[in-house]
Amino acid sequence: MLPIYNAQAYISDCLDSILAQSYIDWTAYCVDDGSCDGTASILDEYAKRDARIKVFHIENTGASNARNYAIDRIENEKWISFVDADDYIGPQMYERIITAIGEDDIDYVRLYSIQTLQRYDKTIFVTDSAKEVICKTVSREDYFLNENVGGYTHSLFIKAEIVRDNNIRFCKDMKMLEDQAFSITCATYANKILMLEQPRNYFYYKGNISSITIS
């Protein structure tokens, strides 16, 4: 899921990194949160190129509402994850996650990101291997007692049924840390949590001075 606002300088990189995934069974729910630059037309072009990219245009009401809008429109998805419009992901991220989950009854996957000033370039991943999966499984109790609880929304890969059955949504009144509140709430309903420690999966771009976190 991607909440998007005035991201014309970044959204192509983000979507290109998703399209480059070695794991192909995904749907990108892109919510254009009332952008007033060229973001909307870029999104529509990508939706024409690939049916897995679903685009919704709404009035500007903030990232939390945009994420909730996407959650309310998921169809038959088993898992939910989030990607910020100015970030990008490694081409084997979802394959690594699915491989790490395997046949285990995992409810929640915690990812780790790399902060970077480099924009997306597929050539930087040529030495990566989908078999490089570094992870451990912990119980919910161990997670809250011994791990670094919380995290940005992009650090979360959660079973859709947990979000749906417990009506978990982002708090629209919170201006900061709403993503951590969402992630922590999801974790309270997860019996088994997978800590995916392989770092080259999510790339958190630090060069966007207009991002919500920085501004």
C-alpha positions in Angstrom: 0.0 0.0 0.0 1.3 3.4 -0.9 -0.1 6.8 0.4 1.1 9.3 -2.1 1.1 13.1 -2.0 3.0 15.4 -4.4 5.6 12.7 -5.2 6.3 13.3 -8.9 10.0 13.4 -8.3 10.1 10.0 -6.5 7.1 7.9 -7.4 8.5 6.4 -10.6 11.5 5.1 -8.8 9.3 3.6 -6.1 7.0 1.9 -8.6 9.8 0.7 -10.7 11.3 -1.0 -7.7 8.0 -2.8 -7.0 7.6 -3.8 -10.7 11.2 -5.3 -10.5 10.2 -7.8 -7.8 11.2 -11.4 -8.3 8.0 -12.4 -6.5 5.2 -11.5 -8.8 2.0 -12.2 -6.8 1.4 -8.7 -5.4 -1.1 -5.8 -5.8 0.0 -2.2 -5.2 -2.8 -0.1 -3.8 -1.8 3.5 -4.6 -3.8 6.2 -3.0 -3.2 9.7 -4.4 -3.9 11.9 -1.5 -5.0 15.0 -3.5 -1.7 15.7 -5.1 -1.4 19.0 -6.9 1.7 18.3 -9.0 2.1 15.7 -11.7 1.8 12.7 -9.4 -1.8 11.7 -10.5 -0.9 11.4 -14.2 2.2 9.4 -13.4 0.2 6.9 -11.3 -2.4 6.6 -14.0 0.2 5.7 -16.6 1.7 3.0 -14.4 -1.8 1.6 -13.8 -2.2 1.3 -17.6 1.1 -0.6 -17.9 0.4 -3.2 -15.2 -3.0 -4.4 -13.8 -1.4 -5.1 -10.5 -1.1 -1.4 -9.8 -4.5 0.0 -8.6 -4.8 3.7 -8.3 -7.3 5.7 -6.2 -7.6 9.5 -6.3 -9.0 11.2 -3.1 -9.1 14.6 -1.6 -6.1 15.6 0.5 -6.8 14.3 4.1 -3.4 13.1 5.2 -1.3 9.9 5.0 -3.2 8.1 7.8 -6.5 8.5 6.0 -4.9 7.5 2.7 -3.6 4.3 4.3 -7.0 3.5 5.9 -8.6 4.1 2.5 -6.3 1.5 0.9 -6.9 -1.0 3.8 -10.7 -0.7 3.3 -10.3 -1.6 -0.4 -8.1 -4.7 -0.2 -9.6 -7.7 -1.9 -8.2 -11.2 -1.5 -4.8 -10.3 -0.1 -3.3 -12.5 2.6 -0.6 -10.0 3.6 -0.4 -6.2 3.9 2.8 -4.1 3.6 3.4 -0.4 3.2 5.9 1.5 1.0 6.4 5.3 1.2 6.3 7.0 -2.1 9.8 8.5 -1.8 11.4 5.2 -0.8 12.1 2.0 -2.8 12.6 -1.7 -2.2 15.2 -4.3 -3.3 14.1 -6.6 -6.1 14.0 -9.7 -3.9 12.3 -8.2 -0.8 9.0 -10.0 -1.1 10.7 -13.2 -2.2 12.9 -13.1 0.9 9.9 -12.5 3.1 7.8 -15.4 1.6 10.9 -17.7 1.7 11.5 -16.9 5.4 7.9 -17.5 6.3 7.9 -20.8 4.6 5.3 -23.2 6.1 5.6 -21.6 9.6 2.5 -20.0 11.0 3.8 -16.4 11.1 1.4 -13.5 11.7 3.8 -10.5 11.6 7.1 -9.8 9.9 9.4 -7.1 11.1 11.7 -5.6 8.5 14.7 -3.4 8.8 15.5 -0.5 6.5 18.6 1.2 5.1 18.7 5.0 5.2 20.1 6.3 1.9 20.6 9.3 -0.2 20.9 7.2 -3.3 18.0 7.0 -5.7 16.8 3.7 -7.1 19.1 2.1 -9.5 18.6 -1.6 -10.3 22.3 -2.1 -10.9 23.1 -1.7 -7.2 21.4 -5.1 -6.6 23.3 -7.2 -9.1 25.2 -9.1 -6.3 22.1 -9.7 -4.1 20.8 -13.2 -3.7 17.3 -14.2 -2.9 18.7 -17.0 -0.7 20.3 -14.5 1.7 17.7 -14.6 4.4 18.8 -13.7 7.9 15.9 -14.1 10.4 14.6 -15.3 13.7 11.2 -16.1 15.0 10.0 -14.8 18.4 6.7 -15.1 20.4 4.6 -12.0 21.0 5.8 -12.0 24.6 9.5 -12.2 23.5 8.9 -9.4 21.0 7.6 -7.0 23.6 10.1 -8.0 26.3 13.3 -8.3 24.3 13.1 -6.6 20.9 13.0 -3.1 19.6 9.2 -2.7 19.5 7.5 -0.2 17.2 8.9 0.8 13.9 7.9 2.8 10.9 5.0 1.5 8.8 7.4 0.3 6.1 8.9 -2.1 8.7 5.7 -4.0 8.9 4.5 -7.1 6.9 1.2 -8.2 8.5 -1.5 -10.8 7.9 -4.5 -9.0 6.4 -6.9 -10.9 8.6 -5.3 -9.5 11.8 -5.9 -5.9 10.5 -9.4 -6.8 9.2 -10.7 -8.9 12.0 -9.6 -6.5 14.7 -10.5 -3.3 12.8 -7.0 -1.9 13.2 -6.7 1.5 11.5 -4.3 4.5 11.5 -5.3 7.3 13.9 -6.1 10.3 11.7 -5.7 12.7 14.6 -2.0 11.8 15.2 0.5 14.0 13.4 3.5 11.9 14.3 4.2 8.3 15.3 0.8 7.1 14.0 2.7 4.4 12.1 4.4 3.1 15.3 1.0 3.1 17.1 -0.4 1.0 14.2 2.6 -1.4 14.1 2.5 -1.9 17.9 -1.3 -2.6 17.8 -0.9 -5.2 15.1 1.9 -6.9 17.1 -0.4 -7.3 20.1 -2.6 -9.7 18.0 0.3 -11.6 16.5 1.2 -15.0 18.1 4.5 -15.5 16.1 6.6 -12.7 14.8 9.4 -13.1 12.3 12.4 -10.7 12.6 13.8 -10.4 9.1 17.3 -9.0 9.7 18.6 -9.1 6.2 19.1 -5.3 5.6 19.0 -4.8 1.8 15.3 -4.9 1.4 13.8 -1.5 2.2 15.6 1.7 1.3 14.4 4.7 3.2 15.3 7.8 1.2 16.6 10.7 3.3 16.9 13.2 0.5 13.2 14.4 0.5 13.2 17.5 2.6 9.5 17.9 2.2 8.6 14.5 3.7 6.2 14.4 6.6 8.9 13.1 9.1 11.4 15.9 8.2 8.9 18.7 7.9 
